[in-house]
Each structure stands twice: as C-alpha cells, then as structure tokens.
C-alpha cells in the first residue's frame, strides 16, 4: 500500500518532517488525504488485523503465562501488547453485557434476591445475606400501626423501621415484581463497584511488596491484568453454567492459583512467599468485597423507588 503515501515529507497533522511512513512527532501515517474506496477498505482491514493480533496475543499471554504481561510492563515492553486499561474496559464490558442480558434466575454466578428487606447474593451454591430480619406486613400503614402500639423495648430500631417501610412501599408500587426490580438495579451496579475495587487491590499489593522497587502504578497494572483474567474466567463459567452445572469453587480456586503464579512471575519471589501473600491478599480483598457488597446492596435498596 506504499503507492498512496505522500511524496511530501511534511506531516499534514502537525507540520513536522516525516522521516518514514509515520510521523515521529504525532504518529499519523503520511497518506494522501484523498483515497479511493479500495485504499480505504484495505487500510481498514489492515488496522483491524493489527488490532486483532495484538488483542489475541495479549489474551493468550494473559491466560497461559500468569504475570508475564505485568512483568513486560515493568520492563517497558508495552507497544506489542494491547493496552491493559483499554483491555479491562473491553473485557468487563463484554462480560457485563452478557451477564446483564441473561435473566437473573438463570445466572449461576452472582444472582440476587430480595425477600422482605433481606438481600441475598448467590454465588454458585454459596449465599451471603445483606440487610435485616424480615416480618410479614401488608402495607406501610399496617406496619406503622403495629409499631406504634408496641412497647418501646419491642419496637424496631430506626434503620430496621426505615428499611421495612421502604420495602413495603416498593411492594405497594411493584407488587410481586418488587424483588425483581431490586435485583436488576443491583446487578446493574456491579460494574461500577468492581471498577472501584481495582485501586484497593493495587493498594494492598503496594503494602505487600518492595516500596522502593515498585510504584503504585506498577501494582495497578497487575491489578488490571488480574481482574481481566477473573472477568474472562467468569465469562466462560457464566456461559457454561447455562448448560451444565459447574461448582463455583472451581472458578474461585482457579483464580487463586492464577494469583499465586502471577505474583511469583511478576514480582520474582519464591513460590512460598507468593502463596502466603496471595492468601493474605485474598482474605483482605474478600473482606473489602464483602463490605463493599453490603454498602452497594443497602444503597441500591434505598435508591430503588
């Protein structure tokens, strides 16, 4: 395709002198501004092929060589691989697009239920409850009337009372669909909170590793690569879970083993030290996820109107 390069060596974009095919100052290719349709289509497929090759090469290394991409980033070898932040957004977008397009009741991972102000997040066969103990009332008026006539020591606490009143208002508005409305709102908030977990994971890595040798951005890149792997893993398990039963512990164990190997390869410490740090990181991170899940569930509950 060299026949549609400009003979004039002045870059049309920034005015700098172009020594080769691309401007060394701004990176624009020194092409004739008017191209025929054949050149345009050919250029499109050339860029598409280049994009695909980078993406699949990066994805292959991500899965088959844990920690390798992060190590390459540490060493400054970045141009040959897909940008890690761009890859995070792309993979997370694809995963959550699939996840949100499947009805909640058909999802094996991360399904949500609400029963009388008790939120249950179902991850495989394990469940984590958020919220408050439930009682059966037909309306806010009935609940308030009963509470009013109870002795002070038997009345619900303020947060329980507010949650019960809000739930009953949801029931009055949505009827039997109140649970599903809440579940869908909660599912749509997951991508936002997962993005917030990234810097926390990087911060834990900063505490765990040499502060002189690595800067926070280095740990952030590892965090991005690890989360991309987890999203891809859950993408595969979500699809397979529609057809066959797969115990969720397989995915969790796979993610932990990957983390150990990735830490070992990226930070170049012994397997034993990498295992210990992976275990500690996992415990701290799961605690943050649990607390974050609590906050997300309660906030989503009260914002569901």
Secondary structure as GFF3:
##gff-version 3
##sequence-region A 1 305
A	DSSP	three_ten_helix	2	4	.	.	.	ID=ss1
A	DSSP	alpha_helix	37	64	.	.	.	ID=ss2
A	DSSP	alpha_helix	68	74	.	.	.	ID=ss3
A	DSSP	alpha_helix	84	101	.	.	.	ID=ss4
A	DSSP	three_ten_helix	104	106	.	.	.	ID=ss5
A	DSSP	beta_strand	111	115	.	.	.	ID=ss6
A	DSSP	beta_strand	118	123	.	.	.	ID=ss7
A	DSSP	beta_strand	126	131	.	.	.	ID=ss8
A	DSSP	alpha_helix	140	149	.	.	.	ID=ss9
A	DSSP	three_ten_helix	152	154	.	.	.	ID=ss10
A	DSSP	alpha_helix	158	174	.	.	.	ID=ss11
A	DSSP	three_ten_helix	175	177	.	.	.	ID=ss12
A	DSSP	alpha_helix	178	208	.	.	.	ID=ss13
A	DSSP	alpha_helix	216	241	.	.	.	ID=ss14
A	DSSP	alpha_helix	248	267	.	.	.	ID=ss15
A	DSSP	alpha_helix	271	303	.	.	.	ID=ss16
###
